[in-house]
Amino acid sequence: MSWPRPLDPLRSIKIKFGVIAMFTALTSALLVKWGYYIGFKGRITLPVAVLGSMAVTQLIAHGMTAPLREMTAAARSMASGRYDRRVRVTSNDEVGELGEAFNTMAADLAEVDRQRREFVANVSHELRTPITALRAVLENVADGVTPATPAVLEGAVGQTERLGRLVTQLLDLSRVDAGAVPLELTHFDVRDFLAEVCASAPVVLVVQAGLTAHADRDRLFQVVANLVDNACRHSPPDGAVTVRASIVLTELVLEVIDEGPGIPESERPWVFERFVRGGSSDGGTGLGLAIARWAVDLHHGTIAVLDTETGCHIGVTIPLHHRRTAMPADWTAPAPQPSAPGPHPGDFAPALTQFMNDTDERVARAWPAPSGPATLRVLLPAGAAGIAGATFLNGKPGIGAALTTVAMVLALLPVLRGRLTLRNRTGLVFATLGLGLVLMPVLRDAPWLLVLTTALALPLLSYALVGGRSWFEVIGGGLTLPGALVSMLPWSSRGIASAAKAGRGTGTAAFRTAGLAGLLLLVFGALLTSADAAFSEMISALLPDLGLGSILARTFWFLIITSLVLAFAYLTITPPRLKELAPAPGTPAGRWAWAVPLLSLNLLFLAFCAVQARVLLDHAALPAGVSYSSYARQGFFQLVVVTVLVLAVIAIAVRHRPVSSAALIRLLLGALCVLTLVVVAVALRRLYLYEESSGWTRLRLWVHAFELWLGLVIVMITVAGIRMKANWLPRAVAATGAAGLLLLGLINPDGFIASRNVDRLARAERVVVPYLNGLSADAVPALDRLPEPRRSCVLQEIARDLEKPDGWTSKNLSRERARRILAERPVLPCR
């Protein structure tokens, strides 16, 4: 009984992937919600949800790739000469269609192989028969047994001619396989031509008087000779063979008619294929009609078996006028097709499919797979790093993140040699920034900050390995890690299989040795721990928790860290050549078409800046009933959006800048950058006033830092525009963004927010106190300055979270400092 394949009824693999994604998401959500209800922590529910989703995916997607595996096995079987293996096809999607096409191909290959074997046997027989007869005649003549009479010599000549015909057919077959053959077109009389071809055959010629042709005489000779030879061999001794020639419209029509058994209608579609012999064949090679069709195709003509009551009737049509061109060997005249309506204006699926296929080909050329499977010097360090991650990343982020990072770097050293050198300053800078962000859990406790630093660190490390200078290379280099995670799966799988096959005996011995050592440690360790309490306590502290939740969490981290190391190794060994995938330069716009929109935008910004200056100098210019303080605290988020949109406008303007207009480009884009800096200053001023009046929050601090970075980007764009050199700009923008986030983490954002709000409370200004309860342990030193009982009320949630001590791998500078402060001044009951 085969395992059910629930997705087989669906007819599109895209729909199947959508169904899998839907069930995976639902399973993850249900498992997380179930874990929340029964009181499991996130470090347990998350791995359980991941493993459960993987199990559901395996269950639902069962059979989707089975035809591909079967095709791989069948292809290997075909490589060894076996063509009887087929693929079991049960689905109706693209994989199912591929499986059916594969089965058809396998059947065709099996038939071709059968015909080839039969052809070799026939040719061997055809060669052996005349050679044996000729040898016997010559030996008899040489030994004096048979006199060298004209009749004997004529028989020897006949056998030689038979050999010559067979060799000629084989030479013609080699020409067919070689491809196109040029035609030597000449004018000749058809009656004389047919009389020459049929001189040695008892045929009846029926030719129109004065008929001439314009064709390649030698190739047409092959056609008629093969057809007449077949007709004579298949006709009865007293049967007649008729050859007719006539003109029908603009074509020369040649017909060969015999009185033999004919060709069954079921065999007619294949009778002109090579190696095909009819059921009534008398031992021919199966090449004559195939060569005839090839010669006719060279003339852009047709050859077919025509209907007749008795015998066989084959007709050939040759155009009277030809282009002096050669046709490929496998050319077949296309059958006339009815005109089909053009594509519907909204039907973009064919164009989209073609675009995706072209993109896949470009990506395959720019990012080729490694020449061989992953080696042990890659697989073993990756596994060791995964074990380190499973050991150290158990609990809250802390020192374990640093130790895991060190393990990952050490695992990548064998493939990083020669890649990140002192000459590759860009790679070293971005690798340093990425590692600095990864190490942030050692210092800070704020989850939102750790998520941001980790999310940015991975693209930075990816770009450090890929490199590049253009915008496309910088952005694409940061986004290649997901592709490497997918591509490394077959690469590492082949490496594991190869290593297992090569070291099967060694692996068995190592497994036996490790098992024996583990058994000894288990037995004697259990006895010693039960005998001594101090030794038992030490062993308990060293050994990790091996509960179900811990095992699932450690398995999850092992897979994540191992996959990341293998993906980075894949990027290092075969970095993509992103320059080959970069889009073509933009089409230059006309001078006025480019300048007028930018000039309009500059005038709008100039008017906005003028209004800001007027309001700043004269508060009476404000709208009625609006104070300057309330006016200045409005609209800062809109101004941040304006800054982002200006960067998009500048990017489009630079891409489509007009040719030979450097002064105009500098003037308009420079003015836009300067005016945008004024907008940035206004946005920062308004945001600062809003923060001072309503207090600081994480979102406001983040927007403040982001707007400062946008202003720095505008300044760098202005400098690049003045120098008209911007090769350094993409890397500078990415590096300053990463450095800004790293600096924000070092500043301690939660501590900064808490400190500013505590100062506001000291000045008796309004603060949303419940917001302070949600800050992390990073804020404890600042919140400790609050007076009682407000201090205890604010720190109550943080103190409760810090009650359970961290393991040594989860130790963190902020949490340890917070515990020390709370130990010196314990939190009192909140009243």
Sequence and secondary structure as in RCSB ss.txt:
>XXXX:A:sequence
MSWPRPLDPLRSIKIKFGVIAMFTALTSALLVKWGYYIGFKGRITLPVAVLGSMAVTQLIAHGMTAPLREMTAAA
RSMASGRYDRRVRVTSNDEVGELGEAFNTMAADLAEVDRQRREFVANVSHELRTPITALRAVLENVADGVTPATP
AVLEGAVGQTERLGRLVTQLLDLSRVDAGAVPLELTHFDVRDFLAEVCASAPVVLVVQAGLTAHADRDRLFQVVA
NLVDNACRHSPPDGAVTVRASIVLTELVLEVIDEGPGIPESERPWVFERFVRGGSSDGGTGLGLAIARWAVDLHH
GTIAVLDTETGCHIGVTIPLHHRRTAMPADWTAPAPQPSAPGPHPGDFAPALTQFMNDTDERVARAWPAPSGPAT
LRVLLPAGAAGIAGATFLNGKPGIGAALTTVAMVLALLPVLRGRLTLRNRTGLVFATLGLGLVLMPVLRDAPWLL
VLTTALALPLLSYALVGGRSWFEVIGGGLTLPGALVSMLPWSSRGIASAAKAGRGTGTAAFRTAGLAGLLLLVFG
ALLTSADAAFSEMISALLPDLGLGSILARTFWFLIITSLVLAFAYLTITPPRLKELAPAPGTPAGRWAWAVPLLS
LNLLFLAFCAVQARVLLDHAALPAGVSYSSYARQGFFQLVVVTVLVLAVIAIAVRHRPVSSAALIRLLLGALCVL
TLVVVAVALRRLYLYEESSGWTRLRLWVHAFELWLGLVIVMITVAGIRMKANWLPRAVAATGAAGLLLLGLINPD
GFIASRNVDRLARAERVVVPYLNGLSADAVPALDRLPEPRRSCVLQEIARDLEKPDGWTSKNLSRERARRILAER
PVLPCR
>XXXX:A:secstr
     TTTT S HHHHHHHHHHHHHHHHHHHHHHHHHHT  HHHHHHHHHHHHHHHHHHHTTTSSHHHHHHHHHH
HHHHTT           SHHHHHHHHHHHHHHHHHHHHHHHHHHHHHHHHHHHHHHHHHHHHHHHHHHTSS   H
HHHHHHHHHHHHHHHHHHHHHHHHHHHH      EEEEEHHHHHHHHTTTS EEEEE TT EEEEEHHHHHHHHH
HHHHHHHHHS TT  EEEEEEEETTEEEEEEE  SS   GGGGGGTTSTT   TT  S  S HHHHHHHHHHHTT
 EEEEE  SSS EEEEEEESS  S    TT              TT  HHHHHHHHHHHHHHHHHHS   SS   
HHHHHHHHHHHHHHHHH SSSSSHHHHHHHHHHHHHHHHHHTTTS TT HHHHHHHHHHHHHHTGGGT   HHHH
HHHHHHHHHHHHHHHH  SSHHHHHHHHT HHHHHHHHHHHHHHHHHHHHHHTHHHHHHHHHHHHHHHHHHHHHH
HHHHHH HHHHHHHHHHS   SHHHHHHHHHHHHHHHHHHHHHHHHHHS   GGGGS        HHHHHHHHHH
HHHHHHHHHHHHHHHHH GGGS TT  HHHHHTS HHHHHHHHHHHHHHHHHHHHT  TT HHHHHHHHHHHHHH
HHHHHHHHHHHHHHHHHHH   HHHHHHHHHHHHHHHHHHHHHHHHHHT  TTHHHHHHHHHHHHHHHHHHH HH
HHHHHHHHHHHHTT    HHHHHT  GGGHHHHTTS TTHHHHHHHHHHHHTSS   GGG  HHHHHHHHHHHHS
      
